[in-house]
């Protein structure tokens, strides 16, 4: 039999380590990128007091995170291309950013209308710039980890619905480490941020759109309105200083507005719209049928 006639899986591999790694691709990719994320958070923390340094460093870390994901995916999974980060689809960043900015502004407007904003004053433009860098690196690392690795690989094995539920709950659970975290806050993050960002990936099959959405949501939250994100201890020095007051169902309490009923309404509405579009485009994948030998 000619070599070319052999089944693809039977041909000798020019990269013998790739098949072995691919069998354990999820733990290898997840652990490696989680370590990169921890390093990114550490560097962001070091440069945070210097906003003019935090901006370029954060953007550089975001670019490095994308490069790490691409190279690890190729090395571990043996993929020639990484379509979810295809360069010709980077315009999704802008569309995601516009959506994230609009959604958080809608959330703040709802809280304002119901009397949850106690005070609003000017903050720091330099802090605003520094937070732009920090939030860009955070958005990239969390998206490549939770949507690029966890959601994508789980979806191949369990389908879109199960992957969306599991990845969203795990995304929310990671926020329990924050100082002012609450069980409800973590669940709310899973129901709002986790589900919405996974839906943004499903409808586009690209990481650019959820990266832009994630960045703009967090940046508008901290960089524009100056509100602590997801139960964080540090109050960001954003463009504005916003003080919220009122019942937790309105303001989210110590966790922040992401744990409020308003956030649930705004984000779940966006999630439903994105999933409907994904369904109409045939992007919802069923659970694979296992055929017995």
C-alpha positions, 0 to 999 in steps of 0.5 A: 500500500502506498503511504498516501493511501494510508488512513490519515490517523495511521500515517507517521507523525512528523511531530510525535509529541502532538498526538500525545498532547492532544489526548490531554489537550484540555488540562494542558491548555487550561493549566498553561493559560491559567498560569499565564493569566496569573502572571498577567494579573501579577504584572497588572497589579505591579504597574497599576499605581502608574497609569501611564505605564499600566496602559501600554503594559496592559495592551502588551499583555493582551497581545501576548495572551493572544499569541500564547493561546495561538501557539499553545493551541497549535502545539497541543492540538496540532491545529494548523489554523486557529479560526476563533482568532482569525486576523480577518475577523478582528473587527468583532472587537469593535462591535463587541465593545459597542455592545458592552458599553451600551449594555453597562450604560443601560444598567447604570441608567436603570439603577439611576431611574430607580434611585440607586445612584447617590453621588456622581463626581469627576475622577481621574483621566490618568486612572481612566487610561491605566484601567483601559490597559488593565481591562484589556489584558483581563478580558483577553486572558479570561476569554481565551481561558473560558471561551477559547478552551473550556467552552470550545472543547466541552462543546465538542463533547457535550454540545452547546447547551451543556457547555454554556451552562457548565462554563457559565457556572465555573466562570461565576465560581472563579469570582468567589475569591474576590474580597467582597464576593457572595454566593449570589454575586458569583451565581449572578456573574455566571447567569449574566456575564458567563452566559452572555459571553458564551453566547457572543462566542457561539453567534460569531464562532470567534473570540474577538467579539466576546473579548470586545464585549468583556473589555467594554463591560469591565472598562465602562464599569471601572474605568468610566463609572469608577465602581469596583468590579465583581466584589473587588476590594479596590475601588477603581480611580476611573473617569467618574466616582459613582456612589450607589445606595439602596437595596441590594436587589437594585445596586448589587450591594458590596459585590457591585451592580453585576449582582443586581436584578437590573444586571440580570434583566439587561444581560439575560435580554442580550443573551436571549437575543444572541442565542436566537441569532445563533440558532437561526444561523445554525450555530447551536450544536447538539450533543454528539451521538456516541456510536458504539463499536 
